[in-house]
Amino acid sequence: MPPRTYSPATREALRLLGTQIAAARRERRWTAADLAERAGITTVTLRRVEHGQPGVAIGTAFEVATLVGVPLFVPDSDLASLAGARARAADQLALLPARVRERAGDDRDDF
């Protein structure tokens, strides 16, 4: 099976998050081992997060970002604003169909 490919936007976003995490860790004067221990991961996994490698679990990357104070989704996000954004997304999702089905005949040129 060929390796998974990611869009340039995805790769750039991962690199940005990794760079922000590495900078925040250094500003706090934490070693990689310190942060890895706090996050409950290995230093190898932390390096993968800091280098923006896409194979790292999103929960791991988010936890590391939270530990060093990197805001997620919006600048200076706090728990209340994230919960509000999630509630708005849930409201929007409730208005959409529960299932998306493939059209039986994708011929939309029947006039």
C-alpha positions, 0 to 999 in steps of 0.5 A: 500500500502506498504511503498516505499523502496529505494536502499542502495546507494540512502539512503546513498546519501541522508544521505550524502547530509543531513549531508553536509547541516547540517555541512554547516549550523552550520559553517555559525552559522545559526539556523535551523529556520534561514535556514528554513526561508531563504528556505521558508520551515518549521523547520520540513522539514529542519530536514527531509532534514538534516536527509536524509529522501527520502520523501522530494522534490528534489527541496527543498533539492537542494535549501537548499544545495545551500543556505548553499553552498553545491556543487551539482553534482561536487565539487566546482560546479558553475552555468556555470559548471552545465549548461555545464553538463546539455548541454552535457546530453541534447546532449546525450539525443538527440542521443537516441530514443524519446520513448522506447517501450516494445518489442512485443515478448521478445523472443530474442532466435530466431536464 
